[in-house]
Every structure is written in structure tokens, then in C-alpha cells.
């Protein structure tokens, strides 16, 4: 799914959950239904078994090595992390484009809340995914014309929550091995437990499984823990973006007129850029990995993915410790939470946060 986060730069990388219900029932528009069905069908038609590819002498050696590594991580996921043992991520699709899907995010002009997109299986999420960039741009133009803030994000990985055998995609191979392997853990976690309409819960759970699973996977390979530099800097950057979002939310709730709110919005964004530069130069001199993101146009919609993936991860870390670091017992605790109404679930998670490291 909306899968885990961020690439190694810790800018939320977008992983879309296919609203499979669109393939099974009526959709808000025939055009969207048709592109969703066609896009998923294309992935199925072009999927090739990894086991055959790695044995085929015609397969590029570098590709074969990456896929072989991914299959070892895939087996580890089921055997050691107690994640689903199925055909997902045992196939490969070579795409003819840089991304599998383009997500369109939208917010009202003076709001940091997403315009929700609701589907029968996935529930309500903060985006709508298109298999063709041109279609995403057309959808974004429609939303922009009605006055919304809009952002389009390319999606390298794709999940159907287990409805289909999701493949490894060529777009995923731009990541390093940790990100590729961790994404497999993340998406299989979504297949195991998914609460309709609660993105923060789903993504935080899958992110914890990804992070802890990757740590165990590297240990099993005799490798040191993942480098903490990128994560620490990414966490700091995320806090700054969330601070900007909070400041904008306060501005929009102030009751000021539209012209005053627009001017205030631009001042807050400019101040964010100044704070970012000071933070970078003070704490991370010579590391400019976020400069390009900060320099690009910023609006409400572009802030939406931040914080979505790790809001509750410290709470899940506590649950994991309480389960004796045993995955089946941990999943049982998570399932219990998943069955609770959303308000009670969030209260239980909130109660765990102060106890987290």
C-alpha cells in the first residue's frame, strides 16, 4: 500500500493499494474503472516467474542477482517473520515506464485535510491512482480547476492486498537491496492485517514490520543494522514538514479572509524553507538530499504523505516487546486492535506512545 515509506531519503515514497473493488463493481466513473481494470490486467499478462528468470541464461546477470536476493528475502518473510506464504513477489514485470502508477493527491485550498477517495475494498484513502501519467495529469487539472491544491506523485510499487499475486516491478529495482527487501515485508504485512479506512494504523503497522523485519533479515545475513544516518535525518525532516502542516492548519482555522490566508500560507512556506536551511547547515552540513524537494513548489497536497507511515510505529514497537518479540503473538495483538472501533483503537495506541523508546 499505501506501503511504507520513504525511499532511503525518507521522503515518503508512495506505494498504492489497488482498489480492487473497482475491478469488481461499479466505480465513480467508467473511465477510471476502465483504466484500473486495464492496468491490473497488463501486470498479470506481463508477469514472469522469478524462478524461471534467474535460471534463464538470457537474463541480464545483474537483474538475476537482484531477483535472487529478493527471493531469499521473500522466503525469510514467510519462514521467519510469519508473513503470508503465497505467490506475491515471486513474479517480475518489466515496465515500459518509470512508475507503475501516478497518485493524485488533493486538498481544499485552505485545508491540510485530503479530499478523500473511497473504494469498496481499501476504504477511504488520500489519493487516486492512475496507470497512465497523462490520465493523472488530466485528473489533477480537473481538481485544480475547481480550486483545490493538487500534487502528483509517481509510485514505484503496487499492492492489491493479496487479491492478486503482486509482482516485483522494474521500477522497484531503482532502490537498494534494503529498500527492495523491506518493501516486500511491508506489503506482505498489509496482506496480513489491513483495516479499511484507517491509513495511519495500516501504514504504521506495515512500517514497523518493514523496519524490524529488515533488521532481523540483515542480522540473519551477518550484516550490521541499517545505517541510521539517513533515517535520523529523514525523521528530522519529517518533523519539520509536519510542523509546517500544523502551522498551516492553525492559519486556516483562524477565520481570516481568503486573501489574508493566502498571504499567510506563502509566508509559512517561505519560513519553512528558511528553517530547513538553518537546520540542514547546523545539524547535517554537506548533506543536501532534501534540497530539491524543498525548492519545488509546495502546497497543502504535497504535505499529505508525511507522517502517514509512522504515526503509530512507536506503539507497535511496544506491542512487539510485550509479545516477547514473537511475530505470531505480536500479530494477534495487532488483530485485536484492528477489531476495535477506530476511536478506541486510537486511544489504545495513544496510551502506548509514552512507553515507547
C-alpha positions as CSV (number, residue, x, y, z in Angstrom):
1,X,0.0,0.0,0.0
2,X,0.0,2.6,0.5
3,X,3.1,1.0,1.5
4,X,5.9,2.1,3.6
5,X,7.6,5.0,3.4
6,X,10.2,6.6,2.1
7,X,12.9,5.8,0.0
8,X,16.3,5.9,1.6
9,X,16.0,9.6,1.6
10,X,13.0,9.3,3.9
11,X,10.7,11.4,1.7
12,X,7.6,9.3,1.7
13,X,7.7,7.1,-1.3
14,X,4.3,6.2,-2.4
15,X,3.0,2.7,-2.7
16,X,-0.5,2.4,-3.9
17,X,-3.1,-0.1,-2.8
18,X,-5.1,-1.1,-5.8
19,X,-8.7,-0.5,-5.0
20,X,-9.5,-4.0,-6.3
21,X,-13.2,-3.3,-5.7
22,X,-13.0,-1.1,-8.7
23,X,-12.4,-4.2,-10.8
24,X,-15.4,-6.0,-9.2
25,X,-18.1,-3.4,-9.0
26,X,-19.3,0.0,-10.2
27,X,-16.9,2.9,-10.0
28,X,-17.5,6.7,-9.8
29,X,-16.6,7.0,-13.5
30,X,-16.4,4.5,-16.3
31,X,-13.1,5.9,-17.4
32,X,-11.5,5.3,-14.1
33,X,-12.9,1.8,-13.9
34,X,-11.6,1.0,-17.4
35,X,-8.0,2.2,-16.7
36,X,-7.9,0.4,-13.4
37,X,-9.0,-2.9,-15.0
38,X,-6.7,-2.5,-17.9
39,X,-3.7,-1.5,-15.8
40,X,-4.1,-4.5,-13.5
41,X,-4.7,-6.8,-16.4
42,X,-1.4,-5.6,-18.1
43,X,0.5,-6.5,-14.9
44,X,-0.9,-10.0,-14.9
45,X,-0.3,-10.6,-18.6
46,X,3.3,-9.5,-18.4
47,X,4.3,-11.2,-15.2
48,X,7.1,-13.7,-15.4
49,X,8.1,-16.2,-12.7
50,X,11.3,-15.1,-11.0
51,X,12.4,-18.7,-10.6
52,X,12.5,-19.1,-14.4
53,X,14.1,-15.7,-15.0
54,X,17.1,-16.4,-12.7
55,X,17.7,-19.7,-14.5
56,X,17.4,-18.3,-18.0
57,X,20.9,-17.6,-19.4
58,X,19.4,-14.8,-21.5
59,X,18.5,-12.8,-18.3
60,X,20.9,-9.9,-17.6
61,X,23.2,-11.1,-14.8
62,X,22.7,-8.0,-12.7
63,X,18.9,-8.4,-12.9
64,X,19.2,-12.1,-12.0
65,X,21.3,-11.3,-8.9
66,X,18.8,-8.7,-7.7
67,X,15.9,-11.0,-8.2
68,X,17.7,-13.9,-6.5
69,X,18.4,-11.7,-3.5
70,X,14.8,-10.6,-3.4
71,X,13.6,-14.2,-3.4
72,X,15.8,-15.0,-0.4
73,X,14.2,-12.1,1.5
74,X,10.7,-13.3,0.3
75,X,11.3,-16.7,1.8
76,X,12.6,-15.2,5.0
77,X,9.4,-13.1,5.3
78,X,7.3,-16.2,5.4
79,X,9.6,-18.5,7.3
80,X,10.9,-16.1,10.0
81,X,8.5,-13.1,10.1
82,X,5.4,-15.2,9.8
83,X,4.1,-13.2,6.8
84,X,1.8,-14.7,4.2
85,X,3.3,-17.6,2.1
86,X,1.8,-17.1,-1.3
87,X,2.8,-16.1,-4.9
88,X,3.2,-12.4,-4.2
89,X,6.6,-11.1,-5.1
90,X,7.6,-14.4,-6.8
91,X,6.9,-12.8,-10.2
92,X,8.6,-10.0,-12.1
93,X,7.2,-7.4,-14.6
94,X,9.5,-5.2,-16.7
95,X,7.6,-1.9,-17.1
96,X,7.9,0.4,-20.1
97,X,7.6,3.5,-17.9
98,X,9.4,4.8,-14.7
99,X,6.4,4.2,-12.4
100,X,3.6,1.7,-12.2
101,X,1.0,4.3,-11.1
102,X,0.7,8.0,-10.5
103,X,-1.2,9.1,-7.4
104,X,-3.2,12.3,-7.4
105,X,-3.5,14.0,-4.0
106,X,-5.8,16.9,-3.4
107,X,-6.8,19.2,-0.6
108,X,-9.1,22.3,-0.4
109,X,-7.1,25.5,-1.0
110,X,-7.2,26.3,2.7
111,X,-7.1,22.9,4.4
112,X,-4.4,20.3,5.1
113,X,-7.0,17.5,5.0
114,X,-7.1,15.3,1.9
115,X,-10.1,15.2,-0.4
116,X,-10.9,11.5,0.4
117,X,-11.1,8.9,-2.3
118,X,-13.3,6.0,-1.2
119,X,-13.3,2.5,-2.6
120,X,-15.2,-0.7,-1.7
121,X,-12.2,-2.8,-0.6
122,X,-9.5,-0.3,0.5
123,X,-11.9,2.2,2.2
124,X,-11.1,5.9,2.0
125,X,-7.5,6.9,1.2
126,X,-5.9,10.2,0.4
127,X,-5.3,9.7,-3.3
128,X,-6.5,8.2,-6.5
129,X,-4.1,6.2,-8.6
130,X,-3.8,6.2,-12.4
131,X,-1.8,3.8,-14.6
132,X,-1.0,6.5,-17.2
133,X,0.7,9.7,-16.3
134,X,-1.4,11.6,-18.8
135,X,-4.6,10.5,-17.1
136,X,-3.2,11.5,-13.7
137,X,-2.4,15.0,-15.1
138,X,-5.9,15.3,-16.5
139,X,-7.4,14.4,-13.2
140,X,-5.1,16.9,-11.4
141,X,-6.2,19.6,-13.9
142,X,-9.8,18.9,-13.1
143,X,-9.2,19.2,-9.4
144,X,-7.1,22.3,-9.8
145,X,-9.8,24.0,-11.9
146,X,-12.2,23.7,-9.0
147,X,-9.8,25.4,-6.7
148,X,-8.0,22.5,-4.9
149,X,-4.4,22.2,-4.1
150,X,-3.1,19.2,-6.1
151,X,0.1,17.1,-6.2
152,X,1.0,14.1,-8.4
153,X,3.4,11.5,-7.1
154,X,4.9,8.7,-9.1
155,X,4.6,5.2,-7.5
156,X,7.3,2.6,-8.0
157,X,5.5,-0.3,-6.1
158,X,2.0,-1.6,-6.3
159,X,-0.1,-3.7,-4.0
160,X,-3.5,-5.4,-4.3
161,X,-3.7,-6.5,-0.6
162,X,-3.4,-10.1,-1.7
163,X,-6.2,-10.2,-4.3
164,X,-3.6,-10.9,-6.9
165,X,-0.1,-12.2,-6.8
166,X,1.7,-8.8,-6.8
167,X,4.9,-8.9,-8.8
168,X,8.3,-7.3,-8.3
169,X,8.4,-4.4,-10.7
170,X,11.3,-3.0,-12.7
171,X,10.6,0.4,-11.1
172,X,11.3,-1.1,-7.6
173,X,14.8,-2.1,-8.7
174,X,16.0,1.5,-8.6
175,X,16.0,1.1,-4.8
176,X,18.9,-0.5,-3.0
177,X,18.5,-4.0,-1.6
178,X,17.4,-2.9,1.8
179,X,14.5,-0.8,0.4
180,X,13.5,-3.6,-2.0
181,X,13.5,-6.3,0.6
182,X,11.9,-4.0,3.2
183,X,9.1,-3.2,0.7
184,X,8.3,-6.8,0.3
185,X,8.0,-7.2,4.1
186,X,5.8,-4.1,4.2
187,X,3.4,-5.1,1.5
188,X,3.0,-8.6,2.9
189,X,2.2,-7.1,6.2
190,X,-0.7,-5.2,4.5
191,X,-1.9,-8.6,3.2
192,X,-1.8,-10.0,6.8
193,X,-3.7,-7.2,8.6
194,X,-5.5,-4.2,6.9
195,X,-8.2,-2.0,8.5
196,X,-10.5,-0.4,5.9
197,X,-10.3,3.3,6.0
198,X,-7.5,3.7,8.7
199,X,-4.4,4.6,6.7
200,X,-2.4,5.7,9.8
201,X,-2.9,2.4,11.5
202,X,-2.2,0.3,8.4
203,X,0.9,2.2,7.3
204,X,2.4,2.4,10.8
205,X,1.9,-1.3,11.3
206,X,3.4,-2.2,8.0
207,X,6.3,0.3,8.5
208,X,7.1,-1.3,11.9
209,X,7.1,-4.8,10.3
210,X,9.4,-3.4,7.5
211,X,11.8,-1.8,9.9
212,X,12.1,-4.6,12.4
213,X,11.9,-7.3,9.7
214,X,14.8,-5.7,7.8
215,X,16.8,-5.6,11.0
216,X,16.3,-9.3,11.6
217,X,16.9,-10.1,7.9
218,X,20.3,-8.2,7.9
219,X,21.3,-10.0,11.1
220,X,20.5,-13.4,9.6
221,X,22.8,-12.4,6.7
222,X,25.6,-11.4,9.0
223,X,25.2,-7.7,8.2
224,X,25.2,-4.8,10.6
225,X,22.0,-2.9,11.3
226,X,20.8,-0.5,8.6
227,X,22.6,2.8,8.5
228,X,20.9,5.2,11.0
229,X,22.1,8.4,9.3
230,X,19.5,8.5,6.6
231,X,16.7,7.6,9.0
232,X,17.7,10.1,11.6
233,X,17.9,12.9,9.1
234,X,14.7,11.8,7.5
235,X,12.9,11.8,10.8
236,X,14.1,15.3,11.4
237,X,13.0,16.5,8.0
238,X,9.6,14.9,8.5
239,X,9.2,16.7,11.8
240,X,9.8,20.0,10.0
241,X,7.2,19.2,7.3
242,X,4.7,18.2,10.0
243,X,5.4,21.5,11.8
244,X,4.7,23.4,8.6
245,X,1.4,21.4,8.3
246,X,0.4,22.3,11.9
247,X,1.2,26.0,11.3
248,X,-0.9,26.0,8.1
249,X,-3.8,24.2,9.9
250,X,-3.7,26.9,12.6
251,X,-3.8,29.6,10.0
252,X,-6.7,28.1,8.1
253,X,-8.7,27.8,11.4
254,X,-8.1,31.4,12.2
255,X,-11.1,32.7,10.4
256,X,-9.1,35.2,8.4
257,X,-10.3,36.2,4.9
258,X,-9.1,34.4,1.8
259,X,-6.6,37.0,0.8
260,X,-5.1,37.1,4.3
261,X,-4.9,33.3,4.4
262,X,-3.3,33.1,1.0
263,X,-0.6,35.6,2.1
264,X,-0.1,33.8,5.4
265,X,0.2,30.5,3.5
266,X,3.0,31.8,1.4
267,X,4.7,33.3,4.4
268,X,4.6,30.0,6.3
269,X,6.1,28.1,3.3
270,X,8.9,30.7,2.9
271,X,9.6,30.5,6.6
272,X,9.7,26.7,6.4
273,X,12.3,26.9,3.7
274,X,14.4,29.2,5.9
275,X,14.1,26.9,8.9
276,X,15.1,24.0,6.8
277,X,18.3,25.7,5.5
278,X,19.3,26.6,9.1
279,X,18.6,23.0,10.3
280,X,20.5,21.4,7.5
281,X,23.5,23.6,7.9
282,X,23.6,23.2,11.7
283,X,22.8,19.5,12.0
284,X,23.6,18.0,8.6
285,X,26.3,20.1,7.0
286,X,27.2,18.9,3.4
287,X,24.1,16.7,3.2
288,X,21.7,18.2,0.7
289,X,19.4,15.3,-0.1
290,X,16.3,17.2,0.6
291,X,17.2,20.5,-1.1
292,X,15.4,19.6,-4.4
293,X,12.2,18.7,-2.6
294,X,12.2,21.9,-0.6
295,X,13.0,24.0,-3.7
296,X,10.0,22.6,-5.6
297,X,6.5,24.3,-5.3
298,X,4.9,23.4,-2.0
299,X,1.2,23.3,-1.4
300,X,-1.2,21.5,1.1
301,X,-1.5,18.4,-1.0
302,X,2.3,17.9,-1.2
303,X,2.4,17.6,2.6
304,X,-0.1,14.8,2.8
305,X,2.1,11.7,2.8
306,X,4.3,12.9,5.6
307,X,3.6,11.3,9.0
308,X,1.2,8.8,7.5
309,X,3.6,6.0,7.6
310,X,5.0,6.2,11.1
311,X,2.5,7.9,13.4
312,X,1.9,4.8,15.5
313,X,5.2,2.9,14.9
314,X,6.4,3.5,18.5
315,X,3.2,2.0,19.8
316,X,3.7,-1.1,17.6
317,X,7.3,-1.4,18.9
318,X,5.9,-1.6,22.5
319,X,3.4,-4.3,21.4
320,X,6.2,-6.2,19.8
321,X,8.2,-6.1,23.1
322,X,5.2,-7.2,25.1
323,X,4.8,-10.1,22.7
324,X,8.3,-11.3,23.6
325,X,9.4,-10.3,20.1
326,X,7.5,-13.2,18.8
327,X,5.8,-12.4,15.5
328,X,2.7,-14.6,15.8
329,X,1.9,-13.2,19.3
330,X,2.5,-9.7,18.0
331,X,0.1,-10.1,15.1
332,X,-2.5,-11.5,17.5
333,X,-2.2,-8.2,19.5
334,X,-2.5,-6.1,16.3
335,X,-5.5,-8.1,15.1
336,X,-7.2,-7.4,18.5
337,X,-6.6,-3.7,18.0
338,X,-7.8,-3.9,14.4
339,X,-11.2,-5.2,15.5
340,X,-11.8,-2.2,17.8
341,X,-13.8,0.8,16.6
342,X,-11.4,3.5,15.3
343,X,-11.8,5.8,18.3
344,X,-11.0,3.1,20.9
345,X,-8.1,1.8,18.7
346,X,-6.5,5.2,18.6
347,X,-6.9,5.6,22.3
348,X,-5.2,2.3,22.9
349,X,-2.3,3.3,20.6
350,X,-2.0,6.7,22.2
351,X,-1.7,5.1,25.6
352,X,1.2,3.1,24.3
353,X,3.2,6.0,22.9
354,X,4.7,7.4,26.2
355,X,6.1,4.0,26.9
356,X,8.0,3.7,23.6
357,X,11.7,4.4,23.4
